[in-house]
Amino acid sequence: MLSHYAALVKRYDTIANLGKIEAVLNWDMSTYMPVGGYDARADQLATLAGIKHGLMTSTETGDLISRAEDE
């Protein structure tokens, strides 16, 4: 079983990876986006932003921070 600190690091790694995916999608949109693809890409980026925000602000993340501080 992971320590609370290790679980928190894993969560932040996931959030960082989502940010990297977001960067690739933004780059692709700026360089190779086919005509008519912007609406779909905007939806994809909004979904990623929502997932990242949800992970950062969740009660579970707060609990992991508190428990990691106590370890």
N, C-alpha and C positions, 0 to 999 in steps of 0.2 A: 504494500500500500504506500502511495506517495505521501510524503510529508505535506503539510499545508503550503509551505514555501515552494516545494517542487510543483505542486498542483497550480499555484499561482504563476510560477514561471512558465509552465506549460500553457496556461490560459493566455498570458501575454505573448508567447510565441505564436499562438494561433491568431491573435489580433494583429501581430506584426505581419504574418503571412497574408492575411486578408488585405492589409495595406499594400503589400507587394503586388497582389493580384489586381487591386484597384489601380496601381500605377501602370501596370501593363495594359489594362483596358483603356486607361486615359491616353497612353502613348499610342496605342492602336487607333483610337478614335481620332487622334491628331494627325496620324500619318497615313493610315490605310483604310479608313472607314468608307465603305461603299455608299453611294447616294441612297438615301432612304433608311440608313442604318442607325441614325442618331437617336431616334425614339427608343429603339430596343436597347441601345447601349446605355442611355440615360436610365432606363428601368433597371438594368443590371447593376449600374453603379449605385443607384438608390438602394437596391436590395443589399448590396455589400455594406454600404454606410449604415443601414439599419441593423445589420447583424453585428458589425463592429461596435456600434453604440450600445446595443443590447448587452453584449458581453462585458463592455467596460462598466456599465452602470447597473448591472444586475446585483441583486442581493447576494448571490453566491460569490461574486467577486469581492464584495465588501466583507463578507464573512471570511473568505480566504485571506484577505489582507489582515484582518483582526487576529485570526488564528496564527498566521505566519509571524506576526509581531510577538505573539505569546510564546512561540517555539524557542 
